[in-house]
Amino acid sequence: MTQILTIVARIEAQEGKADFVKAEILKLLEPTRKEAGCIQYDLHQDNDNPHVFVFHEQWESEAFLQDHLNTAHIS
């Protein structure tokens, strides 16, 4: 039985850098969503603190997550 792997990753941009960080991490969405094993890859921005971003990811397995971490757009 395969168990889905869920990842919650929090990124906090330095003061004054939220727009830059958001623009850069938005570039990760499309290529990552096309990767084998990617079930969900969503980005959220904190309503109260716009410097805080959270990725909510779901992968078919840890092996697919490791493949993702080794892609050119992530590493």
C-alpha positions as a printed Julia matrix, in Angstrom:
75×3 Matrix{Float64}:
  0.0    0.0     0.0
  1.33   3.4    -1.0
  0.99   6.18    1.52
  0.59   9.77    0.33
  3.24  12.1     1.7
  2.04  15.54    2.82
  4.5   18.4     3.25
  3.85  21.84    4.73
  6.76  24.19    4.09
  6.88  27.68    5.59
  8.98  30.46    4.05
  9.38  33.85    5.65
 10.73  36.64    3.47
 12.95  39.34    4.89
 11.34  42.7     5.52
 10.71  44.47    2.21
 11.38  41.33    0.13
  7.89  39.75    0.09
  7.1   40.79   -3.47
 10.41  39.45   -4.77
 10.09  36.16   -2.9
  6.5   35.71   -4.06
  7.44  36.32   -7.69
 10.25  33.75   -7.48
  8.29  31.02   -5.73
  5.31  31.46   -8.04
  7.64  30.3   -10.82
  7.87  26.9    -9.09
  4.16  26.09   -9.28
  3.69  25.14  -12.92
  6.79  22.97  -13.41
  6.31  21.24  -10.08
  2.65  20.44  -10.72
  3.73  18.69  -13.94
  6.19  16.41  -12.13
  5.51  12.7   -11.79
  4.07  11.89   -8.39
  2.84  15.4    -7.61
 -0.74  15.28   -6.35
 -0.97  18.82   -4.98
  1.42  21.79   -4.85
 -0.24  24.95   -3.59
  1.14  28.24   -2.32
 -0.57  30.36    0.33
  0.33  33.8     1.62
 -0.52  34.81    5.18
 -3.28  37.44    5.24
 -1.93  39.02    8.43
  1.77  38.87    7.57
  2.46  39.08    3.81
  6.08  38.06    4.41
  4.98  34.51    5.3
  4.32  31.92    2.59
  3.26  28.32    3.04
  3.48  25.52    0.51
  1.04  22.64    0.93
  2.31  19.66   -1.03
  1.14  16.1    -1.54
  3.29  13.47   -3.2
  2.54   9.88   -4.14
  5.65   8.75   -2.26
  8.87   9.92   -0.65
 10.74   8.8    -3.77
  8.76  11.28   -5.89
  9.47  14.02   -3.33
 13.18  13.24   -3.52
 13.01  13.43   -7.32
 11.33  16.83   -6.94
 14.03  18.1    -4.59
 16.64  17.19   -7.21
 14.99  19.05  -10.11
 16.73  22.06  -11.67
 13.93  24.45  -10.65
 14.18  23.46   -6.96
 17.85  22.7    -6.31
